[in-house]
Amino acid sequence: FVDQLGPAVVVARLLQGVGQAMTMTAFWTYIADRVPVENRTQGIALFGISGLAPIGIAPALGDLILTGNWGYRGLFLAAAGFSVGAFALSMFLERSGVHTGAATSGFGSVLRSPELRPIWLVSLFVSLGFTTAFIFVKTYVATSHLGTVGPFFAAYASMAVAWRLAFAWVPDRVGPARMIPPGLGLYALGLAVLGLVPSTLGLVVGGIFTGLGHGISYPVILGIATVRAAPRARGTATAIFTAVFDLTLFAASPVIGAAIGLFGYRAMFLGVAFVITLGALGFTRIDRTARMAMHPAATGGPAIAPVPHA
């Protein structure tokens, strides 16, 4: 019901941001608590479908509402209706059953954990890709007169969901950390396609590759974080993981916007793809070094197995 810029917009955005931070942290921690550690990445990946499916559905629904007589007021009220429905359903959830009897770990100690630092670092690269896709593809489509953003997000969500339905078991089988470089590489490839193929076909192909990268990398990184964190620190680790995405959105958006103003969309997409590729190449070495420093005897196998090294 706000029809002009002012304090009401700021208050509404603050409330929405706090609510999103709380619910995202609670969702992922709840799932991590209830899924056995040997299948945690798979469980997180399958649960994530509930968030991916709306990515493909919401743009079409939003276009339908906006092109009707409802406008943006109807769009926001529809979103509020879904939130009320989610609140009602949450009342039926059982408790996670995890009661360690110990005090939770402090935010700072979890943030500084040597085993978790590589995860926070690689999360920055993933969230940089997400920020580019979810914020700037829409403006790219609008300014390039490519129609609507629907084909991109439909391809994005469809590929991410398809991967998780068919292959969510793979990371737990081969070692989650081994899946991070290919996941980031595919996301970078998708962004590069957007820059090199300015057409509807480019949107679809770019959506396929970025969606596949999302489907692989997001549950893998979160799964590693929850495995490496102590049970009493699992919620804190999840909060840091989600906070990285919010901070990257806040910090990177104006930088990416400035890059578009100076060099154009093509150079921006290719530049972000290059940075993400560097992150993918650097993660394995940094993570292996951190793991060996913490566990000198654990020299074989993947950088992290489904169960932490003894």
Salt bridges, closest charged atoms under 4 A:
ASP33 OD1 - ARG234 NH1 2.74
GLU94 OE1 - ARG34 NH2 3.53
GLU115 OE2 - ARG291 NH1 2.08
GLU115 OE2 - HIS295 NE2 2.97
ASP287 OD1 - ARG228 NH1 2.83
